[in-house]
Amino acid sequence: MKTDLLKMVDQGGCSSKIPPKQLEEILKFLPVPVDPDILVNIDNHDDAGVYRINDDLALVFTTDFFPPVCSDPYEFGQIAASNSISDVYAMGGTPVLALNIMMFPASKLPLDDYGEILKGGYDKAAEAGVKIIGGHTIDDTPPKYGLAVVGFVHPDRLTTNAGAKAGDSLILTKPVGSGIVMAGHRLGLNSDSDLRKALENMKLLNRSAADVMKKYLISGATDITGFGLAGHALKLARASNVSISIRMNTVPLLDSTMKLVDDGCIPGASFTNLDYAAGDTGFSDDLDYNLRMIAFDAQTSGGLLMSVPADKSNEILEELKTAGLSSSAIIGQVSERKEKLLYLTY
């Protein structure tokens, strides 16, 4: 019988990230190397680092890992790998190689379950065209898994969180609510069907979305993970020196998300993310409490948030839906810098 991984953790997935306010304080102590070939570093807290090899090739390098977000070891491996690879897609790159990162409690987790986690990661990486060529494992509790990923990108075709432009529209490619749905699952508040949809959403690679993004030479984007839709939109606005407005009633939601929040199922990470962003965020009077908290729900392996030319937004949206991303939606717009970086409206 497989181990129920959720019984080994208090919080999992991207909900286990260090709070964004604390992370920014920690990064102040990190020396930043100076090199003209470093195209993206930690200055803008982007999704990955980028290093130029020559005029036609740059490396995209990223890493991500976390404790289990679901019960099944194989699915945990799939979700963790999908989440790790997503950072390369968010930068406009093509993922190529990866190393496993595994913290494995040898005395508490059967070797068969360990193998299932690795197999899930391998299969999802293979689906993305990524070859896992090694890795590192230590004995640690609770289990944690992820990848260090290398991708390729043309230096002139980078997509970064500093590339949003005033006048752009914002497109989100996956529904949000995974943190809330998984919290509801722990409490026995949602159906097996709702849980299954959330898991499939987290396992879905952002490859199709990235392909559309590259086709239209989109320069500004980020993926939505532990800091929630609002937190990552705020980082996009700050790095691009613009303001972003999101209409929460247009944001696609996973099934049962609204009902769970209405029943009081709001994970602690939502409050942490709200605390981080509140000072830079304007809230409209007609935005109800539930939608406000959903905006800050920590996502695991979420979709891409793209800043696209307004006159191309409907065309891009149709291409995303044709590519199988049926929940994609235009959720807001980018403007010149205003008093607040982020505005959330109904």
Phi and psi in degrees as a GROMACS rama.xvg file:
@    title "Ramachandran Plot"
@    xaxis  label "Phi"
@    yaxis  label "Psi"
@TYPE xy
-70.7484  147.032  LYS-2
-72.8237  138.229  THR-3
-80.4956  102.202  ASP-4
-63.4323  -28.4283  LEU-5
-65.8177  -20.0242  LEU-6
-76.954  -5.97963  LYS-7
-101.73  -2.00936  MET-8
-134.419  153.491  VAL-9
-89.3406  -37.1279  ASP-10
-146.998  144.856  GLN-11
-135.361  179.819  GLY-12
61.2581  -154.057  GLY-13
-72.5957  -7.93777  CYS-14
-65.7845  -18.605  SER-15
-87.872  2.52277  SER-16
-62.2824  151.937  LYS-17
-59.5586  136.932  ILE-18
-53.0279  141.153  PRO-19
-57.6767  -36.0093  PRO-20
-64.5545  -42.3249  LYS-21
-68.5239  -38.8344  GLN-22
-59.4651  -43.8529  LEU-23
-62.0066  -35.5185  GLU-24
-67.4948  -41.1289  GLU-25
-63.6142  -42.7823  ILE-26
-65.5504  -19.1338  LEU-27
-62.4253  -24.1893  LYS-28
-89.7514  -4.83945  PHE-29
-88.0163  115.979  LEU-30
-63.1531  139.822  PRO-31
-108.573  117.267  VAL-32
-66.8074  148.601  PRO-33
-105.583  118.571  VAL-34
-158.819  125.463  ASP-35
-62.6643  -16.8925  PRO-36
-89.6201  -6.02642  ASP-37
-81.246  107.613  ILE-38
-87.9628  -30.3484  LEU-39
-141.06  125.506  VAL-40
-126.477  -152.593  ASN-41
-83.425  -1.30342  ILE-42
-53.7983  -43.6564  ASP-43
-102.908  10.8703  ASN-44
53.2829  45.8731  HIS-45
-76.0498  179.119  ASP-46
-74.3747  -25.7565  ASP-47
-157.627  164.573  ALA-48
-89.8863  151.746  GLY-49
-133.505  131.226  VAL-50
-127.474  126.468  TYR-51
-79.3149  127.323  ARG-52
-90.1811  -45.7585  ILE-53
-155.114  -170.193  ASN-54
-65.543  -18.0919  ASP-55
-114.882  -4.54324  ASP-56
-143.283  132.18  LEU-57
-131.595  151.738  ALA-58
-96.6711  133.902  LEU-59
-103.372  125.669  VAL-60
-130.196  129.298  PHE-61
-149.234  163.008  THR-62
-147.082  148.104  THR-63
-158.656  140.762  ASP-64
-158.915  157.854  PHE-65
-163.508  168.926  PHE-66
-71.974  168.435  PRO-67
-56.9981  138.133  PRO-68
-106.36  -6.46836  VAL-69
-146.768  174.226  CYS-70
-80.4633  -37.7306  SER-71
-84.4565  126.97  ASP-72
-59.0516  -43.0905  PRO-73
-63.9589  -44.1986  TYR-74
-66.3012  -36.1726  GLU-75
-59.0376  -44.5819  PHE-76
-60.6458  -41.6098  GLY-77
-62.5701  -47.5151  GLN-78
-66.3425  -43.3506  ILE-79
-62.8083  -40.2479  ALA-80
-67.9386  -44.011  ALA-81
-58.9021  -42.8307  SER-82
-63.935  -43.2451  ASN-83
-64.4187  -43.2546  SER-84
-69.5488  -26.5913  ILE-85
-57.4976  -32.9838  SER-86
-62.3963  -33.2698  ASP-87
-69.5979  -43.1811  VAL-88
-59.0571  -41.089  TYR-89
-63.7619  -23.9225  ALA-90
-92.3223  5.18272  MET-91
81.0987  14.5019  GLY-92
-97.5053  172.208  GLY-93
-111.496  114.483  THR-94
-68.81  142.026  PRO-95
-129.602  -52.3456  VAL-96
-128.417  156.778  LEU-97
-151.387  156.805  ALA-98
-120.341  139.905  LEU-99
-73.0426  142.693  ASN-100
-122.504  116.981  ILE-101
-137.204  124.303  MET-102
-107.523  116.599  MET-103
-126.398  116.225  PHE-104
-77.7458  91.7764  PRO-105
-59.335  -30.6725  ALA-106
-87.3919  -7.03081  SER-107
-119.868  -18.7663  LYS-108
-121.479  122.164  LEU-109
-58.1662  148.418  PRO-110
-59.8084  -32.0805  LEU-111
-61.9557  -39.1217  ASP-112
-69.6826  -38.4357  ASP-113
-57.1494  -46.0383  TYR-114
-62.3222  -37.0828  GLY-115
-66.0452  -38.6837  GLU-116
-60.8567  -47.9212  ILE-117
-63.8524  -37.9292  LEU-118
-66.3423  -40.1251  LYS-119
-60.8519  -43.1213  GLY-120
-64.2791  -42.2269  GLY-121
-61.9831  -45.6692  TYR-122
-65.4444  -40.6014  ASP-123
-69.8456  -39.214  LYS-124
-62.4079  -42.8283  ALA-125
-61.6949  -38.7381  ALA-126
-59.318  -33.8586  GLU-127
-85.0393  -2.66044  ALA-128
79.6281  20.7349  GLY-129
-101.993  134.134  VAL-130
-101.656  120.164  LYS-131
-84.8743  118.724  ILE-132
-116.51  12.9666  ILE-133
162.25  -159.311  GLY-134
159.596  -166.159  GLY-135
-149.295  140.153  HIS-136
-131.753  138.601  THR-137
-130.761  160.2  ILE-138
-83.8892  117.264  ASP-139
-159.862  150.407  ASP-140
-125.044  136.749  THR-141
-76.5596  172.78  PRO-142
-63.0917  148.96  PRO-143
-143.406  146.335  LYS-144
-149.101  147.142  TYR-145
-177.262  -166.028  GLY-146
-136.091  150.823  LEU-147
-100.923  125.105  ALA-148
-122.737  138.025  VAL-149
-114.782  134.964  VAL-150
-133.189  171.02  GLY-151
-112.18  147.429  PHE-152
-154.503  149.681  VAL-153
-74.4394  133.522  HIS-154
-56.8289  -26.8135  PRO-155
-90.705  0.465505  ASP-156
-123.062  29.7312  ARG-157
-69.7812  144.711  LEU-158
-112.63  125.472  THR-159
-132.961  172.277  THR-160
-82.9308  5.80693  ASN-161
-103.767  11.9206  ALA-162
-105.135  5.91729  GLY-163
-71.7493  141.471  ALA-164
-123.934  142.548  LYS-165
-56.112  134.675  ALA-166
98.377  -14.9815  GLY-167
-69.7939  157.678  ASP-168
-100.31  157.484  SER-169
-109.421  128.256  LEU-170
-117.927  131.641  ILE-171
-109.661  133.588  LEU-172
-99.2704  -11.2859  THR-173
-134.705  152.128  LYS-174
-69.6701  156.077  PRO-175
-106.422  168.034  VAL-176
122.49  4.78261  GLY-177
-63.7792  -37.6014  SER-178
-63.3272  -41.5928  GLY-179
-67.955  -44.0091  ILE-180
-64.1265  -42.0149  VAL-181
-68.7807  -33.8484  MET-182
-65.0829  -40.6729  ALA-183
-62.5466  -36.9921  GLY-184
-63.2519  -42.9492  HIS-185
-60.1906  -33.2692  ARG-186
-90.9871  -0.171432  LEU-187
70.3982  31.6517  GLY-188
-101.187  -10.3235  LEU-189
-123.769  166.876  ASN-190
-82.3578  163.183  SER-191
-60.9538  -34.5727  ASP-192
-65.4496  -43.5071  SER-193
-64.9394  -40.4919  ASP-194
-63.0641  -43.9741  LEU-195
-62.4091  -40.4027  ARG-196
-64.0037  -38.1884  LYS-197
-66.4843  -42.3566  ALA-198
-64.4596  -43.5941  LEU-199
-64.2038  -35.9084  GLU-200
-63.6536  -41.3414  ASN-201
-71.4556  -29.7769  MET-202
-78.543  -17.0818  LYS-203
-69.5638  122.032  LEU-204
-66.1943  150.626  LEU-205
-88.7864  19.6786  ASN-206
-63.692  -46.5858  ARG-207
-62.7419  -41.3191  SER-208
-63.2033  -41.464  ALA-209
-66.0323  -36.2829  ALA-210
-62.0229  -42.8945  ASP-211
-66.4749  -41.5094  VAL-212
-59.7222  -43.5018  MET-213
-68.7098  -36.8425  LYS-214
-58.7653  -38.8343  LYS-215
-95.6696  8.9502  TYR-216
54.1451  43.2951  LEU-217
-67.9536  131.572  ILE-218
-102.889  -14.274  SER-219
-126.019  120.373  GLY-220
-165.895  166.247  ALA-221
-155.013  160.546  THR-222
-99.1889  156.149  ASP-223
-101.222  113.102  ILE-224
-132.768  -124.258  THR-225
-67.6248  -20.2421  GLY-226
-90.4168  3.76038  PHE-227
77.9355  168.536  GLY-228
-56.7049  -47.4905  LEU-229
-66.6969  -42.4561  ALA-230
-63.0261  -42.8344  GLY-231
-74.2973  -34.4777  HIS-232
-63.5526  -38.681  ALA-233
-61.8729  -43.3989  LEU-234
-64.271  -37.403  LYS-235
-62.7678  -44.1577  LEU-236
-65.4704  -44.4067  ALA-237
-64.607  -45.7774  ARG-238
-65.7078  -31.7993  ALA-239
-91.2759  -5.68369  SER-240
56.4739  47.8373  ASN-241
-133.789  178.172  VAL-242
-114.789  147.739  SER-243
-123.794  134.58  ILE-244
-116.132  131.282  SER-245
-121.223  129.227  ILE-246
-92.3378  104.006  ARG-247
-65.7864  -24.5053  MET-248
-72.6131  -9.53153  ASN-249
-101.166  -5.44836  THR-250
-75.0663  125.208  VAL-251
-68.2526  138.412  PRO-252
-121.646  145.407  LEU-253
-65.5433  148.484  LEU-254
-54.2556  139.044  ASP-255
80.2371  -4.60199  SER-256
-58.8146  -50.9571  THR-257
-64.2797  -40.5432  MET-258
-64.623  -41.9204  LYS-259
-63.5729  -43.4344  LEU-260
-64.7449  -38.9351  VAL-261
-62.9497  -29.4931  ASP-262
-85.1585  1.89459  ASP-263
93.7109  9.35141  GLY-264
-86.0085  87.9241  CYS-265
-125.724  111.988  ILE-266
-63.1866  153.591  PRO-267
-60.3405  -31.2322  GLY-268
-61.725  -28.262  ALA-269
-62.9979  -40.9369  SER-270
-70.9593  -36.0912  PHE-271
-63.7225  -44.7063  THR-272
-65.6142  -38.9873  ASN-273
-63.0664  -42.083  LEU-274
-60.3707  -38.5256  ASP-275
-66.3147  -42.3084  TYR-276
-97.0931  -15.0262  ALA-277
-55.6813  -39.9345  ALA-278
-67.3796  -23.6511  GLY-279
-104.046  9.84931  ASP-280
-120.602  134.759  THR-281
-101.427  131.429  GLY-282
-111.903  126.946  PHE-283
-72.5393  153.78  SER-284
-64.1941  -26.4032  ASP-285
-90.2148  3.73479  ASP-286
-84.8655  114.248  LEU-287
-76.3429  166.122  ASP-288
-59.9445  -41.0859  TYR-289
-60.8289  -48.3428  ASN-290
-66.5387  -34.2524  LEU-291
-60.3648  -46.9672  ARG-292
-71.3311  -32.2203  MET-293
-62.7791  -35.5273  ILE-294
-60.409  -26.0816  ALA-295
-106.03  7.52241  PHE-296
-64.7221  126.702  ASP-297
-67.8206  124.301  ALA-298
-100.203  147.481  GLN-299
-113.787  125.076  THR-300
51.9625  51.9261  SER-301
-78.6462  -172.97  GLY-302
-86.0349  -174.291  GLY-303
-94.8307  139.272  LEU-304
-106.232  111.577  LEU-305
-107.921  138.305  MET-306
-100.286  108.671  SER-307
-121.682  152.216  VAL-308
-55.7127  131.643  PRO-309
-57.7543  -36.8743  ALA-310
-74.2282  -8.68733  ASP-311
-111.038  -1.51151  LYS-312
-62.7757  -43.5013  SER-313
-67.227  -38.303  ASN-314
-64.6394  -43.7855  GLU-315
-65.6948  -40.8096  ILE-316
-59.9084  -42.8667  LEU-317
-64.7835  -38.2589  GLU-318
-65.6112  -39.6229  GLU-319
-62.5106  -42.4514  LEU-320
-68.3829  -38.0283  LYS-321
-63.192  -32.2784  THR-322
-78.0221  1.98932  ALA-323
102.522  0.369179  GLY-324
-94.8514  71.2928  LEU-325
-67.6653  -20.4351  SER-326
-86.5065  -4.64613  SER-327
-54.4273  142.876  SER-328
-153.487  150.29  ALA-329
-82.6105  120.066  ILE-330
-118.913  -1.46741  ILE-331
175.486  -164.776  GLY-332
-148.388  165.695  GLN-333
-110.767  139.071  VAL-334
-132.721  173.083  SER-335
-58.6573  155.41  GLU-336
-57.8363  129.302  ARG-337
-115.788  -165.421  LYS-338
-60.3877  -44.0575  GLU-339
-106.067  152.179  LYS-340
-77.5607  -34.3493  LEU-341
-130.625  137.296  LEU-342
-125.597  125.739  TYR-343
-110.701  122.774  LEU-344
-123.697  170.169  THR-345
